[in-house]
Amino acid sequence: MREVVLVYLDRSGGLQKFVHDCKKYNDSKQSYAVYRFIISINPSDIAELDATLGNYILHNPLQAAQIFQSVCFVAIKTLSLIEQLQTEAQISILLKPTHLPPLPSYVLSLSAYPFNYTSQRFYLSEGIVIAMGTVTKYTQGARFLCTEETCPFSEGFRCIRVHCPGATESATVRTDFLCSLCSSPLQEDMKFRVLGDKQIVEMIDAKILNALKGYSIDKSHYRIQAFTLFLR
């Protein structure tokens, strides 16, 4: 799959954009705990190259991002794109599909039953925005150090916490993390915290437009409820 990812990035122009993004990080005088890259992908093109990888991206995007992460890390080290980068954990990959297959199973409707809350794959959801919150900050990534000075994890970039889709703020930054090597408490190095913007949006199903017409097509009654989205 890693070879297919590299071939796709080369053919789609994604590799050139990735190199350009790396250059901006490398030219920056600031040190980062996490280097974040947004990679646009066309599921149809990837499925033509390798059906297994295409299906993996559509249905297991978080695991598929790890494959892209591995490829990008090797590319950075091979081409010496970012001198400050030390470990693969410092790379955060966000896969951004250009579109989804035009099939009903890829449309998320909160009025349909049964609800598939356990799936973490891509969905398309359409609605009407009825309220928007202010833009606030959230932690995209953070560096932690072991408090035990003799532990190898007390230096370097071995303990990196990166925000994952659907996770809360406490899953990324907390005070009770323990070292996986010696079980000593971990302490965040605040100088390397990476922040991003988030906004809360209230949306409502487009079916509400039928109720606003002032008449009912049939005698059935239904209830419309808003749902919350976090834009990051």
Salt bridges, closest charged atoms under 4 A:
ASP21 OD2 - LYS17 NZ 2.92
ASP21 OD1 - HIS20 ND1 3.98
ASP21 OD1 - LYS24 NZ 3.92
ASP27 OD2 - LYS23 NZ 2.85
ASP176 OD1 - ARG174 NE 2.58
GLU188 OE1 - ARG193 NH2 2.71
ASP189 OD2 - ARG143 NH1 2.87
ASP189 OD1 - LYS191 NZ 3.06
ASP197 OD1 - LYS137 NZ 2.72
